[in-house]
Amino acid sequence: PVKLDGTNYLVWYRACKFAIGSRGYKGFLTGDTTKPIEAGPFQEKWETTNYLLMSYLTSSMNPGISRGYMLHDTAAAIWKTTETTYSHVGSKAQRYEIRKKIQETTQKELSISQYYSTLK
């Protein structure tokens, strides 16, 4: 799994979205799947799933980053806060970093497919 390190948010975001969405839990990330008000088996199932997803998200972060998310109560809160903190899609700084990476990337001992993946 991809670990969020502060510089790879978009890759981390996609990896988590694929893993969690493929299991039918996308609503827990978006906040669309809310905790049932009435106590009982549905509420317990929601809590168990929420804890599982919170654990998955924080485990897929570097330790220094995950510590800041341990006090959140829902997977949706973690998801939204990481987006607010790390998403800089379209920013000038991100475009500069991408251009710089492309210019610095050389094939060296990489196979053609590995080199191409580096450029993507």
Secondary structure by P-SEA (a helix, b strand, c coil): ccccccccaaaaaaaaaaaaaaacccccccccccccccccaaaaaaaaaaaaaaaaaaaaccaaaaaaacccccaaaaaaaaaacccccccaaaaaaaaaaaaacccccccaaaaaaaac
